[in-house]
Amino acid sequence: MKVFSSGIDGQGHIAERFGKYASENDKIDNTPVRSLPISWQDLPEGTKSLALIMQDYDAIPVCGFSWIHWLVANIDPNKNKLVENASREDNSLLQGHNSLVSRFLDRGNMDKVNSFYAGPQPPDKDHEYEIIVYALDTKLDLKPDFKMNELLKDMRGHVLASEIIRGIYKV
């Protein structure tokens, strides 16, 4: 299984338009919302769906936990890709809550962005972001706005393969 993103350059940097330096047209409530394009190939035989987790472990010293930027379940493996801005434009995607839903944040009503891609906005230094794509032998029984723990529990025993890609977003 191989996973790629044309939104990450040859030096491993995430393009500015997918994070805090995005144009105002690609932000909602000052949150970048244009999702990275992701493509895959060589999926294992028997793959019935894909799941995706994008998170930032470099956020732990800043906020105390790994920051979840994007959760997607039940991706059709025959699509071969999620196009740029799929989080906003592909109504077939089953997306879960990102970390903006946290009750520990004082950001008001974030309903317009907390169940979609919320791009990198590192506050202190360059951060490395990890995107994991999982090939699953089933479709998951999840509802929209699912949480990451629900995704991880539902995937147990169903992961045929996974692949990680990483990208750095520069401050």
N, C-alpha and C positions, 0 to 999 in steps of 0.2 A: 504494500500500500504506500502510495506517495501522495503528499499534499503540498500545494504551492499557493503562493499569493503574489500576484503582480503588483500589489500595493507595498511590497517589501523589496527594496533594491538589492543589488549584488553585494553591498556592504552590510546588509542586514538592517537597514533603516526603514522604518515605516514612513511612507509619504506624508507630508504635512497635512494634506487635505483630510486625512482620517483621524485627526486629533485636534488639539487645542489651537493650532494655527489654521484651521479650516476657515473657509469664507463664512460670512454671516448667514448666507443662504443654506449652509450645511450645519447649522446649529439651531437648537431649540433651547430656550432658557439658558443660553451660553454653554450648552453641552454639545460637543460634536456628535453628529448622528449619521454621517456617511460611512457605512460599513465597508470594510476591506473586501475585495474579491478573493474568493477561496476556490481552488479547483483540486480535483483528486483524480487518481488513476490507479489501476492495478488493485482494485478492491478484492478481498478474499471471496471465494465462491460461497454463496449462501447469504451474502449481505442483503438485508431487507430494509435497512434504514441507516442513516448516519446521525451522529450527534456532535455538537461542537461546543467547546468551552474556551473562552478567551479570558485570561486573567493576568494580573500584575502582582507578582510576589514582592517586587521592590516597594510596594505600597505598605508592607508590614511595618517597617520602622516609622512610617508617617501616620498611619491610622490604626495600626494594631491588627490588621487582618489583610489577607490577600484580596485585592480588589477585583470583583467580577465585572467584566465589560460586556460580555455577550454570552448568552446561552441559547442554543437552538437544538431541538429534538425532531426526530422523525423526518429528516431530510431525505428526499427521494434520491437514492444512489444513482439512478439513471440520468439525473440532471447533469452530472459530471462537474458542476460548479455552482457557486453562488456568485452572481454578478455583483459588481460594485453597487453599493447602496441597496442590496437585497433586503436588508433589515427593514427598510422603509417601503420598498416597492414590491416585494414578493409576498402577497397575502397568503400564500400556501405555507409559509414558515410558522412553525409552532415555537414561539420564543418565551423564554423565562425571564425572571427578574434579574437585573444587574444590581450592583451594590448601591445604586442611588435610592433603592427602596428602603434602605436601612433607617430604622427609627432613631439611630444615633446621629443622623445628619439633620441639620437645621436648614433645609433647602425648600421648605414649603411643599406644595403639591407637585410632585414630579411624575404624575401619571402619564404625561406625554412622552416621557423618555425612559421610565424605569423598566419597561418590558421590551426594550429594543437594544440595539447596539448603542453604547455610550463610549465614545472614543477616548484615547489616551489624553490625559491632562496632568502629566507629572508636575508636582508642585515644587520639587526640591532639586532634582538632577535628572539626567537621562534615565529612563526606566526601560527594562526589558519586558516585553509582553509575550506570553505563551499562548499559542492557539493549538488546541488538541482536537483532532477529528477522530471519532470512534466509528468503526464499522460494526454494526450490530446484526444479530441473527433474527431480530424481531422489530416490530414497531412498538414503541413504548406507550404505556397507558398514562399519559400526562395531560393535564389541562393547561390552557394558556396561563401565563404568569407563574409557572412552576418555579420552585426554588432549586438551587444547585444540589442540595442534599437529596431532594426527591429524584432529580435526574440521576445522580450517582447510585442511589438505591435501586432504581428501576433498571439500570444498566447491568447490575450484578449478574454474572453468569451468562451474559449475552454479548460480551465484547469479543469479536473475532480478531480484530487488530486495531491498533491506534497509531497515529503519527503526530508528532509535534513539530510545529514550525515556530520560530521565535523572531521577533523584530524589536528593534530599539527605537523609541520615540525620543527625539532630542529636544531639550528645553531651549 
